[in-house]
């Protein structure tokens, strides 16, 4: 298994966290299902934090991802680190799958390696521990820069100049400058163009606003900021993407500062 050349400081910080973890039981994989591992004890463990490539998106990458997971885990005990996930209330998903950092027998973090090799994207799930989230974001950026795996075909969309195509539920990552923020009773809209009826829009439903806004910070503060958003896009007055939780939004920079 190839060891990644990630920043030494980040690795040291994660190692300290790992050493502080309480002892965890070892698991043996029985079978690999879509996005989860079933163990010999019939525990179901989500490959949490990664959206693996579907077979209908890229059959070759899909097969390589499965082969990589099988090679990494089959016949070897692995561990699930959960301390930080317990703090954020994300130990299980709604299906009862266990969630945490899947650590291989040789001490590597499976989710990070899968993203860094281009076998999947950072999936931006809710309540993912912030202490680990940036590691997966960094791994994704590294894979994109090196055009590994899925990144040979997949690319980040320019939200200010989105391509004209048929939008019907595709998973995308888009980056752009927020031109305007409009708040209604139903949602807050991040507009990336001058014509909201045709340009790219990201929307935060009113029911999700409190997840995004903290203290004095409001969604209106995103105006004139460069952001990256991810999720499933559809056509509604142009490309339209709904953001349900803050992990789907990454603030890049403030235009004009510095």
Order of alpha helices (4+ residues) and beta strands (2+ residues): alpha-beta-beta-beta-beta-beta-alpha-beta-alpha-beta-alpha-beta-alpha-beta-beta-beta-beta-beta-alpha-beta-beta-beta
